[in-house]
Amino acid sequence: MSIDDLQYDWEHKQEIILRGELYVEIVESKSTGEPSKRLIEIFSNLIVESLKNFQFSYSSYDDLYQTAFLQLLSYWKNYNEKKGTDPKMYMMQIIKSALACEYMKITKLNKTNIICLQDIQQE
């Protein structure tokens, strides 16, 4: 095995562990009705990971982060583990939608303008 293969295997295993941990934390937190500290940490890491891929002025970083975090805290309970949906992809969709909406508010785009992910992602 080459170093690249080993790196890929390690990253793949870490991704599987993260998705499994996220799933377990969501299910356990739904039973208590409140997100656990670990679930909040995972949410924070997902938002930071998402913000790395967006192009924006750093003065709006806090607004984007807070909006995404509030959306996650509002909608994480809607995740239905019985459907077999990937929990990370579910949460990332909430984050990306929140970031796109907040970006539109910050840049004061009209509703007639269409925003594409290519417009706000880094080259």
N, CA, C and O of each residue as an XYZ file, in Angstrom:
492
protein
N       0.836     -1.192      0.000
C       0.000      0.000      0.000
C       0.870      1.240      0.000
O       1.896      1.310      0.677
N       0.434      2.209     -0.773
C       1.160      3.466     -0.818
C       0.703      4.356      0.342
O      -0.274      4.058      1.029
N       1.424      5.438      0.536
C       1.072      6.383      1.593
C      -0.290      7.007      1.295
O      -1.090      7.223      2.206
N      -0.551      7.297      0.020
C      -1.846      7.868     -0.351
C      -2.995      6.919     -0.023
O      -4.048      7.351      0.445
N      -2.788      5.629     -0.269
C      -3.817      4.635      0.049
C      -4.061      4.570      1.553
O      -5.204      4.488      2.002
N      -2.986      4.605      2.321
C      -3.123      4.576      3.775
C      -3.841      5.825      4.280
O      -4.687      5.745      5.171
N      -3.498      6.981      3.704
C      -4.148      8.235      4.099
C      -5.641      8.178      3.777
O      -6.473      8.583      4.588
N      -5.972      7.673      2.592
C      -7.378      7.557      2.203
C      -8.121      6.615      3.149
O      -9.228      6.921      3.594
N      -7.516      5.476      3.453
C      -8.148      4.519      4.366
C      -8.389      5.141      5.731
O      -9.456      4.962      6.319
N      -7.395      5.878      6.241
C      -7.536      6.516      7.544
C      -8.661      7.547      7.519
O      -9.494      7.577      8.425
N      -8.691      8.403      6.475
C      -9.735      9.422      6.372
C     -11.116      8.785      6.241
O     -12.087      9.269      6.821
N     -11.196      7.705      5.482
C     -12.461      6.998      5.301
C     -12.951      6.423      6.632
O     -14.135      6.524      6.955
N     -12.053      5.827      7.393
C     -12.425      5.271      8.697
C     -12.866      6.365      9.654
O     -13.813      6.175     10.417
N     -12.185      7.520      9.624
C     -12.559      8.639     10.492
C     -13.949      9.160     10.132
O     -14.732      9.521     11.011
N     -14.246      9.196      8.836
C     -15.562      9.653      8.376
C     -16.661      8.701      8.845
O     -17.726      9.145      9.272
N     -16.410      7.417      8.769
C     -17.380      6.416      9.231
C     -17.606      6.546     10.735
O     -18.738      6.458     11.209
N     -16.524      6.756     11.479
C     -16.636      6.931     12.934
C     -17.466      8.173     13.250
O     -18.331      8.134     14.125
N     -17.208      9.285     12.537
C     -17.950     10.524     12.764
C     -19.441     10.328     12.490
O     -20.279     10.751     13.287
N     -19.770      9.696     11.380
C     -21.177      9.484     11.034
C     -21.865      8.594     12.069
O     -23.009      8.848     12.444
N     -21.169      7.553     12.531
C     -21.728      6.677     13.548
C     -21.927      7.395     14.866
O     -22.954      7.236     15.525
N     -20.938      8.186     15.246
C     -21.031      8.938     16.496
C     -22.153      9.974     16.420
O     -22.889     10.168     17.387
N     -22.282     10.630     15.279
C     -23.350     11.607     15.097
C     -24.710     10.932     15.209
O     -25.619     11.461     15.850
N     -24.850      9.779     14.595
C     -26.108      9.038     14.662
C     -26.459      8.684     16.107
O     -27.586      8.904     16.552
N     -25.491      8.139     16.829
C     -25.729      7.735     18.222
C     -26.086      8.944     19.078
O     -27.013      8.879     19.884
N     -25.362     10.039     18.909
C     -25.635     11.245     19.701
C     -27.021     11.809     19.418
O     -27.707     12.266     20.331
N     -27.431     11.776     18.157
C     -28.766     12.282     17.809
C     -29.839     11.430     18.476
O     -30.764     11.959     19.093
N     -29.714     10.108     18.351
C     -30.720      9.209     18.918
C     -30.781      9.362     20.435
O     -31.869      9.442     21.004
N     -29.625      9.404     21.095
C     -29.607      9.548     22.555
C     -30.145     10.908     22.990
O     -30.858     11.009     23.989
N     -29.803     11.950     22.239
C     -30.264     13.289     22.598
C     -31.760     13.445     22.368
O     -32.430     14.168     23.106
N     -32.286     12.774     21.353
C     -33.730     12.839     21.115
C     -34.500     12.217     22.277
O     -35.606     12.649     22.600
N     -33.911     11.206     22.899
C     -34.595     10.577     24.034
C     -34.629     11.502     25.256
O     -35.571     11.445     26.047
N     -33.610     12.351     25.414
C     -33.591     13.295     26.528
C     -34.287     14.606     26.184
O     -34.710     15.344     27.074
N     -34.405     14.894     24.889
C     -35.075     16.116     24.459
C     -34.151     17.305     24.275
O     -34.584     18.353     23.795
N     -32.887     17.163     24.647
C     -31.918     18.246     24.496
C     -30.632     17.700     23.908
O     -30.262     16.557     24.178
N     -29.940     18.511     23.098
C     -28.681     18.031     22.514
C     -27.597     17.876     23.577
O     -27.481     18.693     24.490
N     -26.815     16.824     23.441
C     -25.710     16.598     24.379
C     -24.552     17.539     24.047
O     -24.525     18.159     22.984
N     -23.600     17.634     24.970
C     -22.422     18.474     24.728
C     -21.652     17.979     23.505
O     -21.172     18.773     22.696
N     -21.542     16.667     23.382
C     -20.812     16.096     22.244
C     -21.528     16.399     20.931
O     -20.871     16.667     19.925
N     -22.846     16.362     20.918
C     -23.602     16.679     19.709
C     -23.389     18.137     19.320
O     -23.260     18.452     18.137
N     -23.352     19.011     20.289
C     -23.092     20.430     20.016
C     -21.686     20.615     19.453
O     -21.485     21.419     18.543
N     -20.711     19.877     19.987
C     -19.344     19.941     19.450
C     -19.308     19.465     18.001
O     -18.638     20.071     17.165
N     -20.018     18.393     17.704
C     -20.053     17.879     16.333
C     -20.703     18.902     15.412
O     -20.210     19.135     14.309
N     -21.802     19.517     15.845
C     -22.452     20.558     15.053
C     -21.480     21.692     14.759
O     -21.389     22.167     13.627
N     -20.757     22.120     15.781
C     -19.798     23.206     15.609
C     -18.726     22.827     14.587
O     -18.372     23.637     13.730
N     -18.212     21.610     14.675
C     -17.194     21.159     13.723
C     -17.739     21.095     12.304
O     -17.034     21.447     11.359
N     -18.974     20.655     12.139
C     -19.588     20.599     10.809
C     -19.749     21.990     10.214
O     -19.531     22.186      9.018
N     -20.128     22.952     11.042
C     -20.298     24.323     10.551
C     -18.955     24.909     10.138
O     -18.844     25.531      9.081
N     -17.944     24.714     10.961
C     -16.606     25.223     10.629
C     -16.114     24.579      9.341
O     -15.534     25.255      8.491
N     -16.339     23.283      9.191
C     -15.949     22.574      7.970
C     -16.675     23.150      6.751
O     -16.078     23.294      5.685
N     -17.948     23.475      6.905
C     -18.725     24.049      5.807
C     -18.256     25.453      5.457
O     -18.194     25.816      4.282
N     -17.926     26.239      6.470
C     -17.493     27.615      6.219
C     -16.153     27.682      5.505
O     -15.852     28.684      4.855
N     -15.345     26.639      5.611
C     -14.072     26.611      4.889
C     -14.300     26.626      3.389
O     -13.446     27.100      2.640
N     -15.438     26.113      2.938
C     -15.714     26.001      1.514
C     -16.492     27.179      0.947
O     -16.789     27.195     -0.247
N     -16.825     28.155      1.762
C     -17.586     29.304      1.293
C     -16.685     30.524      1.185
O     -15.733     30.698      1.946
N     -17.019     31.358      0.217
C     -16.273     32.589      0.005
C     -17.105     33.726      0.574
O     -18.234     33.953      0.140
N     -16.549     34.441      1.544
C     -17.293     35.507      2.197
C     -16.290     36.421      2.876
O     -15.119     36.075      3.037
N     -16.766     37.592      3.271
C     -15.882     38.481      4.015
C     -15.848     38.005      5.464
O     -16.861     37.564      6.006
N     -14.695     38.098      6.071
C     -14.555     37.575      7.429
C     -15.341     38.383      8.454
O     -15.527     37.931      9.584
N     -15.801     39.562      8.076
C     -16.639     40.322      8.999
C     -18.011     39.660      9.159
O     -18.696     39.895     10.154
N     -18.418     38.835      8.187
C     -19.713     38.166      8.273
C     -19.597     36.729      8.789
O     -20.593     36.008      8.830
N     -18.396     36.311      9.179
C     -18.183     34.939      9.650
C     -19.077     34.608     10.842
O     -19.728     33.563     10.862
N     -19.108     35.490     11.825
C     -19.908     35.232     13.032
C     -21.398     35.118     12.715
O     -22.092     34.259     13.259
N     -21.880     35.991     11.832
C     -23.296     35.930     11.457
C     -23.628     34.607     10.774
O     -24.643     33.980     11.079
N     -22.777     34.192      9.860
C     -23.007     32.934      9.150
C     -22.958     31.749     10.115
O     -23.803     30.856     10.062
N     -21.959     31.756     10.994
C     -21.802     30.672     11.966
C     -23.022     30.579     12.886
O     -23.572     29.499     13.102
N     -23.429     31.720     13.419
C     -24.558     31.733     14.361
C     -25.860     31.312     13.696
O     -26.654     30.582     14.289
N     -26.081     31.762     12.486
C     -27.304     31.388     11.777
C     -27.349     29.887     11.534
O     -28.377     29.249     11.761
N     -26.238     29.323     11.074
C     -26.182     27.879     10.826
C     -26.387     27.102     12.125
O     -27.080     26.085     12.144
N     -25.782     27.587     13.207
C     -25.907     26.899     14.492
C     -27.353     26.937     14.997
O     -27.870     25.933     15.486
N     -27.991     28.083     14.877
C     -29.388     28.200     15.310
C     -30.304     27.299     14.488
O     -31.231     26.694     15.027
N     -30.045     27.211     13.187
C     -30.847     26.338     12.343
C     -30.667     24.872     12.736
O     -31.634     24.111     12.769
N     -29.434     24.484     13.031
C     -29.198     23.109     13.472
C     -29.925     22.821     14.778
O     -30.542     21.767     14.936
N     -29.848     23.762     15.711
C     -30.526     23.558     16.994
C     -32.039     23.540     16.839
O     -32.741     22.942     17.655
N     -32.541     24.186     15.805
C     -33.984     24.193     15.572
C     -34.475     22.909     14.904
O     -35.585     22.453     15.178
N     -33.654     22.327     14.030
C     -34.135     21.229     13.192
C     -33.494     19.867     13.432
O     -33.849     18.908     12.747
N     -32.571     19.747     14.372
C     -31.892     18.458     14.544
C     -32.854     17.366     15.007
O     -32.639     16.190     14.710
N     -33.905     17.737     15.725
C     -34.867     16.743     16.211
C     -35.712     16.144     15.083
O     -36.308     15.079     15.247
N     -35.761     16.829     13.943
C     -36.550     16.334     12.817
C     -35.877     15.172     12.092
O     -36.487     14.547     11.224
N     -34.635     14.881     12.436
C     -33.939     13.762     11.788
C     -34.675     12.463     12.133
O     -34.928     12.168     13.301
N     -35.012     11.696     11.093
C     -35.733     10.444     11.284
C     -34.768      9.285     11.039
O     -34.448      8.955      9.897
N     -34.313      8.679     12.129
C     -33.328      7.589     12.016
C     -33.920      6.341     11.372
O     -33.180      5.480     10.897
N     -35.227      6.239     11.352
C     -35.872      5.051     10.773
C     -35.824      5.056      9.247
O     -35.970      4.007      8.618
N     -35.620      6.226      8.650
C     -35.548      6.314      7.190
C     -34.194      5.865      6.651
O     -34.063      5.602      5.456
N     -33.199      5.774      7.506
C     -31.874      5.345      7.081
C     -31.080      6.423      6.371
O     -30.114      6.125      5.669
N     -31.477      7.673      6.548
C     -30.762      8.792      5.945
C     -29.434      9.007      6.654
O     -29.331      8.839      7.869
N     -28.426      9.376      5.888
C     -27.114      9.665      6.461
C     -27.230     10.912      7.343
O     -27.598     11.976      6.846
N     -26.922     10.801      8.653
C     -27.102     11.953      9.549
C     -26.209     13.138      9.205
O     -26.605     14.290      9.383
N     -25.007     12.860      8.713
C     -24.110     13.965      8.375
C     -24.656     14.737      7.175
O     -24.639     15.968      7.166
N     -25.133     14.023      6.178
C     -25.671     14.699      4.996
C     -26.925     15.502      5.354
O     -27.150     16.582      4.807
N     -27.732     14.979      6.261
C     -28.932     15.685      6.715
C     -28.539     17.006      7.390
O     -29.106     18.057      7.091
N     -27.573     16.936      8.293
C     -27.147     18.136      9.015
C     -26.435     19.112      8.084
O     -26.593     20.325      8.219
N     -25.653     18.591      7.140
C     -24.947     19.472      6.207
C     -25.937     20.222      5.309
O     -25.690     21.371      4.945
N     -27.038     19.591      4.954
C     -28.040     20.277      4.142
C     -28.662     21.433      4.921
O     -28.905     22.502      4.360
N     -28.916     21.225      6.193
C     -29.440     22.307      7.039
C     -28.435     23.450      7.100
O     -28.797     24.621      6.984
N     -27.167     23.093      7.282
C     -26.119     24.116      7.375
C     -26.006     24.891      6.071
O     -25.983     26.122      6.087
N     -25.938     24.201      4.955
C     -25.770     24.884      3.664
C     -26.958     25.773      3.333
O     -26.786     26.862      2.786
N     -28.150     25.322      3.657
C     -29.332     26.150      3.417
C     -29.284     27.412      4.280
O     -29.591     28.507      3.809
N     -28.900     27.250      5.536
C     -28.803     28.402      6.441
C     -27.739     29.383      5.962
O     -27.949     30.596      5.990
N     -26.598     28.857      5.522
C     -25.521     29.725      5.042
C     -25.950     30.481      3.788
O     -25.678     31.675      3.664
N     -26.615     29.803      2.865
C     -27.052     30.460      1.635
C     -28.068     31.562      1.931
O     -27.983     32.648      1.358
N     -29.025     31.297      2.817
C     -30.034     32.304      3.171
C     -29.400     33.508      3.860
O     -29.714     34.655      3.541
N     -28.516     33.238      4.797
C     -27.867     34.338      5.515
C     -26.945     35.119      4.588
O     -26.852     36.341      4.700
N     -26.272     34.442      3.686
C     -25.401     35.119      2.722
C     -26.226     36.064      1.857
O     -25.799     37.178      1.551
N     -27.405     35.607      1.469
C     -28.277     36.476      0.666
C     -28.700     37.704      1.461
O     -28.756     38.805      0.913
N     -28.998     37.531      2.751
C     -29.381     38.674      3.587
C     -28.216     39.643      3.744
O     -28.387     40.859      3.661
N     -27.036     39.088      3.972
C     -25.863     39.935      4.207
C     -25.519     40.741      2.963
O     -25.213     41.930      3.052
N     -25.567     40.107      1.826
C     -25.201     40.796      0.584
C     -26.365     41.571     -0.003
O     -26.225     42.235     -1.030
N     -27.520     41.484      0.654
C     -28.713     42.233      0.256
C     -29.106     41.953     -1.185
O     -29.407     42.873     -1.945
N     -29.101     40.688     -1.553
C     -29.537     40.326     -2.897
C     -31.053     40.400     -2.973
O     -31.743     40.108     -1.997
N     -31.558     40.783     -4.106
C     -33.004     40.812     -4.317
C     -33.523     39.394     -4.473
O     -32.766     38.475     -4.788
N     -34.807     39.225     -4.251
C     -35.411     37.915     -4.427
C     -35.408     37.497     -5.889
O     -35.550     36.312     -6.189
N     -35.251     38.438     -6.794
C     -35.232     38.098     -8.210
C     -33.884     37.516     -8.615
O     -33.779     36.822     -9.626
N     -32.859     37.798     -7.828
C     -31.547     37.227     -8.133
C     -31.493     35.784     -7.697
O     -32.101     35.403     -6.696
N     -30.781     34.996     -8.433
C     -30.610     33.588     -8.101
C     -29.189     33.401     -7.609
O     -28.236     33.883     -8.222
N     -29.059     32.709     -6.513
C     -27.733     32.440     -5.963
C     -27.411     30.966     -6.180
O     -28.224     30.091     -5.883
N     -26.249     30.710     -6.687
C     -25.795     29.342     -6.923
C     -24.655     29.056     -5.961
O     -23.917     29.959     -5.568
N     -24.516     27.779     -5.585
C     -23.412     27.425     -4.702
C     -22.069     27.764     -5.334
O     -21.111     28.055     -4.619
N     -21.982     27.731     -6.664
C     -20.725     28.070     -7.336
C     -20.357     29.536     -7.107
O     -19.179     29.893     -7.126
N     -21.364     30.384     -6.890
C     -21.106     31.801     -6.657
C     -20.472     32.057     -5.301
O     -19.751     33.040     -5.132
N     -20.734     31.181     -4.327
C     -20.233     31.453     -2.996
C     -19.172     30.471     -2.544
O     -18.687     30.567     -1.417
N     -18.800     29.529     -3.397
C     -17.748     28.592     -3.039
C     -16.407     29.099     -3.555
O     -16.331     29.828     -4.545
N     -15.376     28.699     -2.869
C     -14.041     29.093     -3.281
C     -13.672     28.394     -4.574
O     -14.176     27.319     -4.897
N     -12.789     29.031     -5.292
C     -12.301     28.452     -6.549
C     -11.369     27.299     -6.249
O     -10.847     26.672     -7.170
